[in-house]
């Protein structure tokens, strides 16, 4: 702790590592269930408890009281009464791989499943016969049942050695070896009401494997897996849709190109087929509803309220995991498919329908260094988005849901003249109501969303929203103040950059309420937080590049400003096609670095997301080019703008691609701009990393194959094939070698702190070891911090605290101590 700036009013890493955090939430009717995680330094453990929030009374009740090490996750509200589907009386959740229930009328939680394997995710629904059913996800051998899988695991453990046998990639994924010898499959299991009033999965009915024999996973494995967001069930119980890796339709086998493709279609199947599956087990008749010829990512399937459409996120370029996420729409009856947002330069994610409007979608998308919540209205024939609006403010919204409540004022938020009601009656594809019954006469919609900024941890907030295009009254004004039309704002230029200095906040106390605040000290003024502004500066090719700049809390000391003694930290994000967002981050918390007495700048260099597709694509085969220019020009800009920053005390830190950039800087720090460096999980050699990483589609997209020409440079005629092949192979090889840090080791001179995790299979630990070996052999001051139990990210609280302690000690040594 000695390395931290002291004081109860200072944000220190121990306050980051230990405390409460919003984990997830879900809604039904007037209720919201919230999962909140709490860490304890004394117990060196965490626990996750559930809380119930009432949207009408605004009261919060704690549902579970876990001991340390107990985690209640993935909570869902359940209505057991078929005649009151919007009045939940149970909360379901997972604990230690088992399904638990707790009654909202009181009592203790109880185990409601008896499956032989851990349940990893689930969804509960009513089938076409209005009976309660559950979809549960378990990891099995593809052609074995859960109980047979347990037997097979026991047999392997008793009869075989520790060797793992492979005949295709991937050998390992993210943080696990032998990831794909078993598969995440979806099983159908009925719910039953017991005589004592409890509800449980029916132990007398075997779980039906909806994916029997298929060498694929739902939910998908790895850090990109979406859990229950990878599959959806129509509200009438007729269909199930899932996103999973493509499998051979005839054999169910996984294609051999699994490791170097991004081939994830959306599949659709009739759920009732599982009830009539007699004879040997077989999978549902899955059919691809996304573009069958596009071997790209498709994710997040969601059914429209009337169950006629499936919306999902889709990409268009194979092998490019960071391609722009479009919103696609599939009409089940006609089998028509539309790309709704091709002309909208936003990359969408986390997609949900307005529960009362079959023509309105809500979706998250990054825009100018924040994650924004957008509302999209589809045109009458469902072929494109006719208007798009955005929730006001530059805060980042990380998750959201929409609740339908009885209107307290008696006003119908839609009314007979509202656009949503009109849409329901004007479209030939829609009924007069969404759920097959009478539309509630009086209602309102409440938007719940998780929100954070660089200076405030994630909080759960609520806002009431109504229909649009109705008579100009109070309700319309409320909606208008929350959402504004998004028109793909004009580019940032040198002339207009100053007007974007201050980050805008949605500060409407009469409209916005905080539902859950797990870290009040950071929000109520108990902590003396840094200040933050954003700048746009001319980067590579004089194109405008955005950055966040934070000043330490003690900068109010005029003597400190006059002394020109404030050191500067440059923090470089990973990806590279991601972004430094205006959001709270526990692993790389800019406010914590600034609170330690540093000026901090973090830029969104060429290749960052949230600034349009062209800007994001610009890093391809140019890793050490434009982004490096952006880094150095950003430092020069800050030094020119803030006279109190000491130009002789500048350090740079980065992880993943940011760690790569640290190694690249070390070979190009000729002017000694940077006095010290911190490299977390950085690439040492682009060539060696290609042969040891797991997701090969990533380096192949960025640089091509290290032994073959780039597809775009393939020979155009057979007569010149040999010469062209030699030339293009040379060009491709140069893309690996030209920007590989290990090609410039003779120029390394800057003191560097190296950090790596032993379970990091994205950038294997040998990259960090090679970096440290080079530094030591060249007699450059260096240290190496190794976490054998961590992956690409440092996740355990005690390890996180050690990470911050060690990094702060290194920075103090080189940037503060004389």
Secondary structure, DSSP 8 states (H G I E B T S, - for coil): -TTS---TTS--HHHHHSSEEEEEEEEETTEEEEEEEEEETTTTEEEEEEEEEETTT--EEE-----TT-BEEEEEEE---TT-TTS--EEEEEETTEEEEEETTS---EE----SS---EEEEEE-TTS-EEEEEEEEE-TTS-HHHHHHHHHHHHHHS-S----SSS-SEETTEESTTSSEEEEEEEEEEE-TTS-EEE-TTS--EETTTT----SS--STT--GGGGEEE-TTSSEEEEEEE-B-TTT--B-TTGGG---EEEEEEEGGGGGG--SS------EE-S-TT--SBEEEEEE-TTSSEEEEEE--STT-TTS--EEEEEETTTTEEEES-TTS---EEEEEE-TT-TTEEEEEEE-SSSEEEEEEEE-TTSSSEEEEEEESSS-EEEEEEEEEE--TTS--SS-TTSHHHHHHHH-TT--SSSSSS---SS-EEEEEEEEE-SSS--EEEEEEE--SSS-SSHHHHHHHHHEEE--------TTTGGGGSS------TTTEEEEEES-GGGTSSSS---EEEEEEEE-GGG-EEEEEEEE-GGGG-HHHHHTT-EEEEEEE-SSSSS---SS--SSS-HHHHHHTT-EEEEEE-TT-SSS-HHHHHTTTT-TTTHHHHHHHHHHHHHHHH-TTEEEEEEEEEEETHHHHHHHHHHTS-TT---SEEEEES--S-HHHHHHH-S-HHHHHHHH--TTS--GGG--S-GGGHHHHHHHHHHHHHHHHHHT-GGGGGGG--SEEEEEEETT--SS-HHHHHHHHHHHHHTT--EEEEEETT--SS--SHHHHHHHHHHHHHHHHHHHT--
